[in-house]
Amino acid sequence: MSWFKRKQNAVLGIDISSAAVKLLELSKSGPHYRVESFAVAPLHQAPLIEKNIAHVDTIAEAIKTALLRSQSKLNEATVAVSGSAVITKMITMPSSLSDFEMENQIMIEADQYVPYSLDEVNFDFEVQGINDNNPDLVNVLFVASRRENVDDRVEALVKAGLKASIIDVETFAMENAFSLLPDPFKNSTGAKTVAIADIGSTISTLTLLHNGRVIYTREQEFGGKQLTEEIQRRYGLSYQEAGMGKRHGGLPENYIVDVLGPFKRAMVQQIQRSLQFFVSSSANRTIDCIILAGGCASIQGVDKLVESNLGVPTYIANPFINMTLSNKINSDTLYSDAPAMMIACGLALRSFD
């Protein structure tokens, strides 16, 4: 098992979040992708605490449920650790070194980059290319995480009957999925800086990409759980009833104005605040467009509200927009879940590295 291992077989992309396990299987013919299977299994407990797995068995059961629903026959998977649980460092090394020599050198120097004992850490590296300032050097991306962050995810997969073939990082998976999005997000006139605001159940992650590569990421505690809890409090419902009402309707008439409206405005403020942190730390950097991802991106009209308040073109993420679907996929369900499937999609793409 490795972070950047070249794939041997097709892998399932499995995104473990605080609200659900999202599973995706892709195939590829020439340049075209096809969705072979997908499933979302909700998590009714709190199996993650600040993106660390607290209840491995709960996660494993949800993965089993998603596997059954998806009808996938694959038995290898890739999962991701949170960007905030990972140390990344770009280092330079002589281009003449072999992979083996590079690995030995990194092992000798790793304690410079990691504030933990090395026996508590999983780490890996990937050569990114020739250094711009010195052609005799290569840029090497070094990635490390506490061993428990990796082991818990591997254990959950194993208990669900799967083999963990690759451990990725959520930030890199998001970058990978971004490559699937059509213009106007990329490859048009000049270099573009794009903000992806991924608003999940409990955590919001802002990822900034320039020329398709991640240059900044920031996590904040904010998400759709706050809306569910407000519905629960306002209307005297159980948490499950509030969640069902949020997704499928049937709430009192004043819900749109009195509950959903304030949450949407709070979401806009959250994105605005996170963007301000980025802009204040980046000289002369303007945002060309905003992409909304995560479950909260499916809230009707939130893209127009973000665009009108922030003055930046805003779109809803749909990594499947140019993909064909196998006949067992319910297209309506897939497309309604699409904004929340970006990380799963980025992970599933590791089948084609």
Summary of the structure (lengths in Angstrom):
residues: 353
radius of gyration: 20.5
end to end distance: 15.2
largest distance: 68.5
contacts: 1170
relative contact order: 0.17
helix: 40%
strand: 30%
